[in-house]
C-alpha cells in the first residue's frame, strides 16, 4: 500500500505525462544548484534534531555486527597502500595542501573500489568499470583533480565521486555517480556528543544537497546503467577521519514545483526521506596510510560496497564466501601453530618475566609459572550451566547437542524441574571488531534472535506456531569473578557469555525427512502452520527471512495433535532499516537473490522451496547466485515445482501458482484465504483459531 500511495502522490503532484514529468525534473535539476540556499531551508530543522548534547538523534547507516562480518570477510583482501593523507583544506591557505587533499581522496576512493571489485565481483578483471573524478563547485561539472590543479581550477573543487565509465559521456554526468565524498574542516571544530565527533548541521545540509542532486539525475537518466533512485551514500572526509551519510527516499513524493525548488526539496527531506549518519572515526594514520582494518575505514568500504551493488548487482562472491575462505586459512594457521607449539613444548622453554623492582630480565622457574589459558566454551551432555537473568539465577542441564549444518545448539532442562525442556543457544561476546565468523553466527542465534522475539512480544504477537523466550541471560561461572562492574565480564572465558532459552522443543523438519516421517498430510499441516506464523508476524511488518528445513520443528504432545513451529528468527527483518538478509542458494526467494533484500512474498516463496525439496524434488548443485537464479527460472517456467506439490495436494499446487504470480512483486500474500483452504484439507481438523 505504501508504494501505491507513493505513486498516487506522484501522479497528484503532476498532471503531465511521463515525458512531461521527466522534462519538469530536468528543469528542476537545472535550478537546484546552490547548496547554501538549501542549507538555509534545513538549518533550523536540523538544529532542532541535534540540539540535545547527550544523544545523537540519527541512526547509523550500518550496525556494528554487519561491519564485523564485512571486516572479517576482508581479511586477506589486498588494498593498495597509500602515501598521501587529505589534511583539511581549511588548515592552511597553501594551494599545495589543498591539492594534496583532493589527490589523496581520489587515491583512497580508487584503491577502495578497485580492491572491492576484484575481491567480490571479478578477481581476474584488468579493466575497472569505475573511475574517480572531482566536482567543480560553480558549474557542477567533473574534472580529474590533477587536471583541475593544472588548469587553475583547484579552489573551486567541492567534492569527489566514484563514477561509472560512460563511453557516450567521457567527461561524466551526474547520473553516473556511484558514491560521493566531501572534504571538510578538521573534526576538532565539530560538535561532540558523549565524546564522539559528529557532523555539524552545515555539513549534513551540504551532503543532503549533493545526494538529492544524484537521486534527481538518476530518476531521469536515459543511460543503460541503472543506478538506484532511492538511496545514495556520501562520505565525509575530515583530515584523518571520516563519517558516512546515507539519504534514502521515494522521489515520487517530491512536489516538482519549478517556482520554489529549494522549498520543495526541503519539504521532501523533512517529510519523506530517511537520513542515517555515523560518527567520525579515524581512517588515515599520521604517515598517510589508510588503516584498512579500522572501523572508520571498514564503514567507508561498506558504503562503497553497497554503492557498487547498485550498479553491478549482487557480487559473484558474497561476504559469506570470503569469510568462509578466510576461516579455512585461519584454521590452517591455527593447526600449524599448534604443531609448532607442541614441538617447542617438548623441550624445556625458558619463561621470562620482568620484575617491577628491577630493570633486569630474570629467568623464572618452571613450577612457579602459571599460564591462564583461555579455552573456548565447550558443553557436553550432562553439563550444568548456571544462568543469570534480570530476576534470578537458575541451573540447567544439557540433555542433547544438536547440529544443523554449521549451527550448533542444545536442548536443556531445568535442574529444579526436569520436565521443563528448552532449546539453548550459546552466544559470544562481541566487544571488539575482530571476531571469528562463528561468533557472528552465534550473535544471530542469541543476541539478534533475542531482540526479535522481544520485539514480537512488545508488539503483542502471540502464536503457538512461533517460539517464545523462556530465559535471556548470561552464564555465571564458578569461583571468584573479577568483573569490575555489574554487567561486565572478567577474564574468565565463560564469564558473561550470553545465552537464550526458548520454547517449545521439537524435531526439525530435516530430521523428519531423514526418518521418513514427513508424508503428504504432514506437508499440508506444515504449510498451514508456517503460513499462520508468517501471517502473525507480517501483520506487524516483520519478515522471517531465513526459512529452511532446520528452522521448522514439529511439536508433539500427549494433550493435542502435532503442530509445526517456525524458529530461527535471528535474521528476521523488523523494519526497512534492517540489513540482516541472509542468502541461501536453495531456499532464498528470487527477489532476495537479485536485490539482497526481502519482498512481501519472499517468506512464502522460501516455504514453497522447503516443501518441494522435502518431498523429493531434485536438489540442484548450486555454486553461485547466478546458478540459483537460473534454476528458479527453469523450475518455475517448466512448472516442476507445481507438479511436485500437486502430487501432494491440489491446494499446495494452487498455492505454488499463487506464489509464482507474486514473485518479485510488492504485493503481499493473502494469508487468510490460503489458511482457510489448507484448513479444509487437514485430516483431523485440529486447527485452533488464532
Beta strands, then each sheet from edge to edge (+ up, - down):
strand 1: 130-136
strand 2: 142-143
strand 3: 157-164
strand 4: 177-183
strand 5: 191-193
strand 6: 196-198
strand 7: 231-238
strand 8: 241-249
strand 9: 273-277
strand 10: 281-282
strand 11: 351-354
strand 12: 361-364
strand 13: 384-388
strand 14: 393-404
strand 15: 407-414
strand 16: 421-426
strand 17: 468-476
strand 18: 498-503
strand 19: 507-508
strand 20: 552-555
strand 21: 563-566
sheet 1: 2+ 1- 3+ 4- 7- 8+ 9-
sheet 2: 2+ 1- 3+ 4- 7- 8+ 10-
sheet 3: 5+ 6-
sheet 4: 11+ 12-
sheet 5: 13+ 14- 15+ 16- 18+ 17- 13+
sheet 6: 19+ 20- 21+
end
